[in-house]
Amino acid sequence: MKTLIAALLFVVAGPAMAQENGLSSQSEDFTVDFISWCENNSVMMQNSDGSVYERANCSDQGLSCKTFQMHRLHKTIYTAACVEKN
């Protein structure tokens, strides 16, 4: 019975203790990365020097450009690819 009570206290107090120790997710810790994106049915990217270029022309391949998003901890990553038309 004591073990059950201790386990319940840990479950209830755990999140509160994590917030006090700076482990909570705060909005300023959240980042968004755009690896590539869709523009005029083309996959667009940005070079390290900041210039934008066309990575793939989906229309030339008979495909459609689609954007995907992935969530990793405190980050959202956007990427695009040519996919079959629906």
C-alpha positions, 0 to 999 in steps of 0.5 A, a space after each residue: 500500500 505504501 508503494 502504491 501511494 509513493 508511486 501515485 505521488 511520484 506520478 502527480 508530483 513529477 511534472 511539477 518538479 520537471 517544470 521547476 527544474 527547467 525541463 518544461 516545454 516553453 514557446 521560446 524553445 520551439 523551432 520551425 525548420 523549412 528544409 524545402 517547400 512547394 512553389 508553383 508545383 516545384 520543390 524549392 530549397 535554400 542554399 547556405 548562402 541564402 539563395 533560393 533554387 528549384 530542387 525539382 519540377 514536379 510538373 515535368 515529371 507528371 507529379 504534384 508537389 506536396 509538403 510534409 511536416 515532422 515533429 521532433 521534441 521542440 521542433 517542427 520540420 517542413 519538407 516537400 517532395 514530388 508525389 503521384 497526383 491523386 
